[in-house]
Amino acid sequence: MAFIRVKTIPTKKGEKYQYAYLVSNRYSRKTKKVCQKVISYVGRVYRFPKGIDTAANPAPTPGLGLGESPFHEMLAGLFQQELANQGFRQAGDGWSNDELCVRFEEKTVVFSKGRGPLNAAIMMNEGFFCRHTYDALMHFKGTGTEAEIGSQLANALLGAGLKVSNELFVALVEKFI
């Protein structure tokens, strides 16, 4: 099971930046210890103050038409709503604030700052919104019983920084049953 680990790295100017890495645990029988291995670099961690005023940030309401929308459209709506809560505004085909621009493409997400694509992770709620967590949710395949699928989906949603209502969570789980 992989998870995201955050490291704080100081620069020569004295500023400190946080960077996220995808890490997995392995148990070594020889040394009888758990070893952590970095799988990949996720990107720089951005934190934005959470603004509750969603009236000023119009975003799609993912709860409307619970059973009608496909799974990936419901998830895209949830991410857009959470970005609006984080202070992002819809600008053209993406969402942006003063520092970062997020663009949703066909089942993937692209972060940019200025001119080109960027590796980034936005800390939201209890998780991180990054390309890895977005792709993991978009390509989610639940296995096992209904309770196991619900547990797997709940862990994936929390890891991506999404908070969903009970009704919406039940509607998402029913897409896999």
C-alpha positions in Angstrom: 0.0 0.0 0.0 1.4 3.3 -1.0 0.9 6.6 0.7 2.1 10.2 0.4 4.9 11.5 2.6 5.7 15.2 3.0 9.3 16.4 3.5 10.3 19.9 4.4 13.4 21.1 2.5 15.1 24.5 3.3 16.6 26.6 0.5 19.8 28.6 0.7 17.8 31.7 1.2 16.3 30.3 4.4 12.8 29.6 3.0 11.3 26.2 3.7 9.2 24.4 1.1 7.3 21.1 1.4 7.5 18.4 -1.2 5.4 15.3 -1.5 6.6 11.8 -2.4 4.8 8.5 -3.0 6.2 6.0 -0.5 5.6 2.3 0.1 6.5 0.1 3.1 8.3 -3.2 2.8 9.1 -5.6 5.7 12.6 -7.0 5.7 12.7 -10.5 7.1 16.4 -10.3 7.5 16.6 -7.2 9.7 13.0 -7.6 11.0 12.3 -3.9 10.3 10.0 -2.0 8.0 11.8 -0.2 5.2 10.3 2.7 3.3 10.9 3.1 -0.4 10.2 6.2 -2.4 8.2 5.2 -5.5 7.9 8.6 -7.2 8.0 12.3 -6.8 4.5 13.8 -6.5 5.4 17.5 -6.4 5.6 20.7 -4.3 2.9 20.9 -1.6 0.6 24.0 -1.8 -1.7 25.0 1.0 -4.5 27.4 0.7 -6.8 28.8 3.4 -10.2 27.2 3.2 -12.9 29.7 2.4 -16.4 28.5 3.2 -18.1 31.1 1.0 -19.2 28.9 -1.9 -21.8 31.5 -3.0 -18.9 33.7 -4.3 -17.3 30.6 -5.9 -19.9 29.0 -8.1 -19.2 25.4 -8.7 -21.2 22.4 -9.8 -23.2 20.7 -7.1 -22.2 17.1 -7.2 -25.2 15.9 -5.2 -27.7 16.7 -8.0 -28.8 13.7 -9.9 -27.0 11.2 -7.8 -27.6 8.1 -9.7 -27.7 9.7 -13.2 -24.1 10.9 -13.6 -21.2 8.5 -14.4 -18.7 7.9 -11.6 -15.9 10.1 -13.1 -18.2 13.0 -13.7 -19.4 12.9 -10.1 -15.7 12.8 -8.9 -14.8 15.8 -11.2 -17.7 17.7 -9.6 -16.5 16.9 -6.1 -12.9 18.1 -6.9 -14.3 21.3 -8.5 -16.4 22.0 -5.5 -13.5 21.4 -3.1 -11.2 23.7 -5.3 -13.9 26.4 -5.0 -13.9 25.9 -1.2 -10.1 26.4 -1.3 -10.4 29.8 -3.1 -10.0 28.8 -6.7 -12.1 30.4 -9.4 -13.2 29.0 -12.7 -11.2 30.6 -15.5 -11.8 29.3 -19.0 -11.3 25.6 -19.1 -9.6 25.4 -15.7 -9.6 26.6 -12.1 -7.0 29.1 -10.9 -6.0 31.3 -8.0 -3.1 33.6 -7.6 -0.5 30.9 -7.4 -1.7 27.8 -9.3 -3.9 26.7 -12.2 -5.7 23.3 -12.3 -7.1 21.9 -15.6 -9.3 18.8 -15.8 -8.8 16.8 -19.0 -10.0 13.4 -20.1 -9.8 11.5 -16.8 -6.7 13.3 -15.7 -5.6 16.6 -14.2 -2.9 19.0 -15.2 -1.3 21.6 -12.8 0.4 24.6 -14.1 2.1 27.7 -12.9 2.9 30.2 -15.6 4.0 28.5 -18.7 4.2 24.7 -18.5 2.9 21.7 -16.7 3.9 21.3 -13.1 4.2 18.5 -10.5 2.1 19.7 -7.6 0.0 18.5 -4.7 -2.7 20.7 -3.0 -3.3 19.9 0.6 -7.0 19.7 1.1 -8.8 18.5 4.3 -7.0 15.3 5.4 -5.4 14.4 2.1 -3.6 15.6 -1.1 -5.1 16.5 -4.4 -2.5 15.5 -7.0 -2.2 13.7 -10.2 -1.7 10.4 -8.4 -4.7 10.5 -6.1 -6.9 11.9 -9.0 -5.9 9.1 -11.3 -6.3 6.5 -8.5 -9.9 7.6 -8.0 -10.7 7.9 -11.7 -9.5 4.3 -12.3 -10.9 2.9 -9.0 -11.9 -0.7 -9.2 -13.4 -2.0 -6.0 -13.0 -5.6 -5.2 -14.6 -7.8 -2.6 -17.8 -7.4 -0.7 -19.9 -4.3 -0.4 -18.3 -3.3 2.9 -14.8 -3.9 1.5 -15.6 -1.7 -1.6 -16.9 1.0 0.6 -13.8 0.9 2.8 -11.5 1.0 -0.2 -13.4 3.9 -1.7 -13.5 5.8 1.6 -9.7 5.5 1.9 -9.2 6.7 -1.6 -11.6 9.7 -1.1 -9.9 10.7 2.1 -6.4 10.3 0.6 -7.5 12.7 -2.2 -8.7 15.3 0.3 -12.4 15.0 -0.4 -15.2 15.1 2.1 -18.5 13.7 0.9 -21.9 13.5 2.4 -23.4 10.2 3.5 -25.9 10.2 0.6 -23.3 11.0 -2.0 -21.0 8.3 -0.6 -23.7 5.7 -0.8 -24.4 6.8 -4.4 -20.7 6.4 -5.3 -20.4 3.0 -3.7 -23.6 1.8 -5.6 -21.8 2.5 -8.9 -19.6 -0.5 -8.2 -22.2 -2.9 -6.9 
